[in-house]
Amino acid sequence: YFFTYLTLFIGGVGAYYLILTIIRERIKNVVNKSREFLALSGALFYILNLATLQQYYTPFEVFMVHFAALPWLFLTAINYFKKPNIKNAAVAALVLFLSAQVWNQAFCSLIICQ
């Protein structure tokens, strides 16, 4: 159960930071507490979505890694395209490497089926 709850936590934190980054860039005249509340609301929606609850009810490891990695993939892509340097490229490469388990299942099934 540790891995399941860890991916749920990592995905929620990633959604929080992704939404906070988008709100900071798009909405300039909102108070800081309102930004944090909007980001927290979005992260809670990401975690408590009915489709997410359904997928976590019958755990499938590939979905769990995808759930945890998706906000971080978007966040690192936004940071790299906003400011392309070696540090942002290294962080994006690290997140892509850590989320490689998502794509492993699809590639393995293609190799086995053929």
N, C-alpha and C positions, 0 to 999 in steps of 0.2 A: 503493500500500500504506500510505502514511502515514495516510490517513483511516481505513482499516480498523483499524489498530493503535491509533490514537488513540481511536476509539469503544470498543474493547475495554478500554483502560486507564481511560477515563472511567467506563464502566459498572462496572468492578471497584472503583474508588475510591468511587463512589457507593453500591454495595452494602455496602462496608466501613463507611462512615459511617452508612448507614441501619441496619444491624444493630447497630452500636455504640450508636446513639441508642436503639434499642428495648431493648437489653439494659440500658443504664443506667437506663431508666425502670422496667422490669419486675423486674429482679433486683438487689436492693440489697446482698445479702450476699456477692457474688462479688468476689474479688480483682481489681484492675485489670488485671494481666497475663492473667488468665483471660478477662476481657471482651475484651481485644484479640485473644487467640487464637481465641475463638469468632467474633468478627467477621471475622478473617482467614480462618478456615475457611469461613464462609458466603460470603465474597466469592470465594474460590477455587472453591467449588461453583458460584456464579453464573457465573463465567468458564468453567470446565471442564465444564459440563453438556453431555451428549451432543447435545442439541438445539441448543445454542449453537454447538458445534463444527461441526455439520452446516450450520447457516445461514452460518457464516463460511467454510466450505469453498467454497461458491458464493455469493460476496458479493452482497447485495442492499441498496442504500443505505438504504432505508426501514427494514429490520429493524435495520441497524447503528445508526441514529439512535435507534430505539425502545429498543434494548438499552442504549445509553448514557444515555438520558433517563429511563427508567422509575424507577430508584432515586432519582434526584434529584427527580423529580416527587413521589414518595411522601414523601421527606424534607422538601421545602419545604411540602407539605400538612400534615404532622405539626407542623412548627414554626409554621406559621400558625395552625392550630387550637389549639395549645397556648398561644400568645401572639399574639393578633391585633393587630398594629400595622402602621404604614406600612412599616417596614423589611422585615418578613417578607412583606408583600404585594408589595413591589417585587421581592424576590428570587424569589418564586413567579411573578410576571408575567414576569420575565426568563427563568426556566427554561422556562416555557410558550412564550415567544416563540422561544427557541433550539430547542425540540423541535417546532416547527411543521412541519418537513419530514416528520415521521411522518404527519401527517394530510393533507399536500398530495397525496400519491399517490391517496388514496381520493377526495378531492374532485375531482381532475382526471379520474379515471376515471368518476365520476358525470356530470360535465359533458359529457365526450366521448361517452359511451354514449347520451345522450339527445338 
